Amino acid sequence: MVSLFILQGLSLSGADKYLLEAGYIEEETIEKKSLECDIIITYVYVLYDIEGKVIDRVGYVEYCFIDEDGDQDAFKVEWIRL
């Protein structure tokens, strides 16, 4: 299992390369509408064992917030374990 702390310190392209080299497979991107912002996007990476069972799932999430004045803040990003 990959450390989320390591992924947070890498650029998205660097983390993508790191995960793929570690055996993770990039799965379908999840796009979800949200009341807090227009959309939440999750880029999903999954690590399977030799029998095809899921060992680990991580996601790179892009999202935004609406501040107290009703203005949309810039997109935020983070790595999460799914």
N, C-alpha and C positions, 0 to 999 in steps of 0.2 A: 504494500500500500504506500502510495506516495504521500509525502508531507505537504499539507496545505500551506504551511509556512514557507516552504521552498517555492511553491508555485506563486505565492503572493509577491515574491521578490523578483520574478521573471517577467519579461514582456509577454504579451499574449502569444506572439510567434515563437518565442523561446520556450514558453511553457508547453505549447502545442508540440514542438519538436521533442522536448523532454518526455512528455507523456507517450508519444508514439514510439520513441526509442525504448521506453520501459515496457512496451507491450500493450498499452491501452489502445482501444479502437474508438474513433470519433463516431458517435451515434447521431441520430437526427436531432437537429436544433429544435428546442421547445420555445414557442412564442405564446405568451399569455397576456390577455388584456387585464388591466388593473385599474381600480378606482383611484389609486394614489398617483398613477402616471399613465401615459398612453400604453406602454407595453413593457413587459419583462421578458428578456431573452436569455435563455440558458443554453450554452454550448456544452453538450454532454460527452464525457469520455468514460468508457467502461473497460475494466480489466477482467478477462475471463480465464478460468483454469483450463486444463487440457480437455476436460469433459464438457466444456461450454457453460459451466456454472459461473455466476457473477462473483468475483472476489471483491471488487471495489468499483464505486461509481463516484465521479467527481464532476462538478459543473462550474463553468465560468459564467457568472451571472452579470448582466447589464440591466440597470434599473434607474429610475429617477424618483424624486420626491416632489410633492407640491408643498411649498413653504406656507407659513401662516398668512401671507398676503395673497395666496392663491397663484403665485408664480411657480413655474416649473423650474427646479434646479437642474444643473447639469447631470448627465448620466454618471452613475456610480458603478463600480465594478468590484467583484470579489470572487474568490474561489470557495466553493462549499462542497461538503460531502453529501451525496444524495442517498 
